[in-house]
Amino acid sequence: MAAILSRGRCIAMTSEVIDAIHGGGNDGARPLHLFIKEILIMSAIASSPRFLPRLMWADAASCAATGALQLAFTGALAGLTGLPAPLLAGTGLFLLAYAAAAAGMALQRVPPRRLIGLVVIGNFGWALACLALLLGGGLPLSGLGVAWVLAQLACVLVLGELQWMGLKRSRQAGRAAPLAA
């Protein structure tokens, strides 16, 4: 397995990096040094002690915005998307409550790792529910409805993955801290 070294840690290279090394992939592949720079920058960002709280703020903001839209415009969204009004209203209420909880987690001096672990599971569960909604075929979704559900699916997948990465990094930092002292 191909890997690079970053701050004494071994980081696996993606297939895109390997393709770039060998000249494979698409014809417009970026040079290897740009991929390595991106990996190192992401590693540094994810290692920040504020990474998880910032992610929780982003999660809270996206949920508050989506929940508020779904509650304020339930009827209009139901008509435009093909999603049932009770589903939009119910998930809108849930999203607002969740946004408050996520903001509370973001305010903690030390991120509550177990709760954020549950958030990761919840985000991946929400993504699966979105996928089931799209593939189930039980709803007459419009193009806008499909886009609405896909946007939520993409958002929770990205947030869940970043939160998982932040949890792993914070665990590694916690283990390394006693060694540095």
C-alpha positions as CSV (number, residue, x, y, z in Angstrom):
1,M,0.0,0.0,0.0
2,A,1.4,3.4,-1.0
3,A,1.8,6.0,1.8
4,I,3.4,9.3,2.6
5,L,4.8,10.6,5.9
6,S,3.1,13.6,7.5
7,R,4.4,14.8,10.9
8,G,5.7,11.4,11.7
9,R,2.4,9.7,10.8
10,C,1.9,7.4,7.8
11,I,-1.0,8.6,5.5
12,A,-2.4,6.3,2.8
13,M,-2.4,7.7,-0.7
14,T,-5.5,7.8,-2.7
15,S,-5.8,6.1,-6.1
16,E,-5.8,9.6,-7.6
17,V,-2.4,10.2,-6.1
18,I,-1.1,6.9,-7.3
19,D,-2.6,7.5,-10.8
20,A,-0.9,10.9,-10.9
21,I,2.5,9.3,-10.0
22,H,2.1,6.8,-12.8
23,G,0.5,9.2,-15.3
24,G,-2.7,7.3,-15.3
25,G,-6.2,8.6,-14.6
26,N,-7.6,11.5,-16.5
27,D,-5.4,13.5,-18.9
28,G,-5.8,16.7,-16.8
29,A,-4.4,15.0,-13.6
30,R,-2.8,17.5,-11.2
31,P,0.9,17.0,-10.3
32,L,1.7,14.8,-7.3
33,H,3.0,17.7,-5.2
34,L,-0.5,19.3,-5.3
35,F,-2.0,16.1,-4.0
36,I,0.6,15.8,-1.2
37,K,0.0,19.5,-0.3
38,E,-3.7,18.9,0.0
39,I,-3.2,15.8,2.2
40,L,-0.8,17.7,4.5
41,I,-3.1,20.7,4.7
42,M,-6.1,18.5,5.5
43,S,-4.0,16.6,8.1
44,A,-3.1,19.9,9.8
45,I,-6.7,21.2,9.8
46,A,-8.1,17.9,11.1
47,S,-5.4,17.9,13.9
48,S,-6.6,21.3,15.2
49,P,-8.3,21.1,18.6
50,R,-11.1,23.4,17.1
51,F,-11.8,21.0,14.2
52,L,-14.6,19.1,15.8
53,P,-16.3,22.1,17.4
54,R,-16.2,23.9,14.0
55,L,-17.7,20.9,12.3
56,M,-20.5,20.8,14.9
57,W,-21.2,24.5,14.3
58,A,-21.4,23.7,10.5
59,D,-23.7,20.8,11.3
60,A,-25.9,22.9,13.5
61,A,-26.1,25.7,11.0
62,S,-27.0,23.4,8.1
63,C,-29.7,21.7,10.2
64,A,-31.1,24.9,11.5
65,A,-31.4,26.4,8.0
66,T,-32.9,23.2,6.5
67,G,-35.3,22.7,9.4
68,A,-36.4,26.4,9.3
69,L,-37.0,26.2,5.6
70,Q,-39.0,23.0,5.9
71,L,-41.2,24.4,8.7
72,A,-41.7,27.8,7.2
73,F,-42.5,26.6,3.7
74,T,-43.9,23.1,4.4
75,G,-46.8,23.4,2.0
76,A,-44.8,25.1,-0.8
77,L,-42.0,22.6,-0.5
78,A,-44.4,19.6,-0.5
79,G,-45.9,20.9,-3.7
80,L,-42.6,21.6,-5.4
81,T,-40.7,18.4,-4.3
82,G,-43.4,15.7,-4.0
83,L,-42.3,15.0,-0.4
84,P,-45.2,14.6,2.0
85,A,-45.9,17.7,4.1
86,P,-45.9,15.7,7.4
87,L,-42.5,14.3,6.5
88,L,-41.2,17.8,5.8
89,A,-42.7,19.2,9.0
90,G,-41.6,16.3,11.2
91,T,-38.0,16.3,10.0
92,G,-38.0,20.1,10.1
93,L,-38.8,20.0,13.8
94,F,-36.2,17.3,14.4
95,L,-33.6,19.2,12.5
96,L,-34.2,22.3,14.7
97,A,-33.9,20.3,17.9
98,Y,-30.8,18.6,16.6
99,A,-29.3,22.0,15.6
100,A,-29.6,23.2,19.2
101,A,-28.0,20.0,20.5
102,A,-25.1,20.3,17.9
103,A,-24.6,23.9,18.9
104,G,-24.4,22.8,22.6
105,M,-21.7,20.2,21.6
106,A,-19.8,22.9,19.7
107,L,-19.8,25.1,22.8
108,Q,-18.1,22.5,25.0
109,R,-14.5,23.2,25.9
110,V,-13.7,19.6,25.4
111,P,-15.7,18.0,22.5
112,P,-18.0,15.3,23.9
113,R,-16.5,12.4,21.9
114,R,-19.2,9.8,22.6
115,L,-22.0,12.2,21.6
116,I,-20.2,13.2,18.5
117,G,-19.8,9.5,17.7
118,L,-23.6,9.2,18.0
119,V,-23.9,12.2,15.6
120,V,-21.6,10.4,13.1
121,I,-23.9,7.3,13.3
122,G,-26.9,9.6,13.0
123,N,-25.5,11.3,9.9
124,F,-24.8,8.1,8.2
125,G,-28.3,6.8,9.2
126,W,-29.8,10.0,7.7
127,A,-27.9,9.3,4.5
128,L,-29.2,5.8,4.3
129,A,-32.8,7.1,4.9
130,C,-32.3,9.6,2.1
131,L,-31.1,6.8,-0.2
132,A,-34.1,4.6,0.8
133,L,-36.4,7.5,0.1
134,L,-34.9,7.9,-3.4
135,L,-34.7,4.2,-4.2
136,G,-38.0,3.1,-2.6
137,G,-40.1,4.5,-5.4
138,G,-43.0,5.1,-3.1
139,L,-43.1,8.8,-3.5
140,P,-43.8,10.8,-6.7
141,L,-40.7,13.0,-6.2
142,S,-40.2,15.8,-8.7
143,G,-36.7,16.7,-10.0
144,L,-36.5,19.3,-7.2
145,G,-37.5,16.7,-4.7
146,V,-34.8,14.4,-5.9
147,A,-32.3,17.3,-5.7
148,W,-33.5,18.2,-2.1
149,V,-33.0,14.7,-0.9
150,L,-29.6,14.3,-2.7
151,A,-28.4,17.6,-1.2
152,Q,-29.2,16.3,2.3
153,L,-27.6,13.0,1.5
154,A,-24.4,14.7,0.3
155,C,-24.3,17.1,3.2
156,V,-24.7,14.4,5.9
157,L,-22.2,12.1,4.2
158,V,-19.5,14.9,4.1
159,L,-20.2,16.0,7.7
160,G,-20.3,12.4,9.0
161,E,-17.0,11.6,7.3
162,L,-15.3,14.8,8.5
163,Q,-16.6,14.2,12.0
164,W,-15.4,10.6,12.0
165,M,-12.0,11.9,10.8
166,G,-12.0,14.5,13.6
167,L,-12.8,11.9,16.2
168,K,-9.9,9.7,15.1
169,R,-7.6,12.6,15.1
170,S,-8.7,13.8,18.5
171,R,-8.2,10.2,19.9
172,Q,-4.7,10.1,18.4
173,A,-3.9,13.6,19.8
174,G,-5.1,12.4,23.2
175,R,-2.8,9.4,23.2
176,A,0.1,11.4,22.0
177,A,-0.3,14.2,24.6
178,P,0.9,12.1,27.6
179,L,4.0,11.1,25.6
180,A,4.8,14.7,24.8
181,A,4.6,15.7,28.5
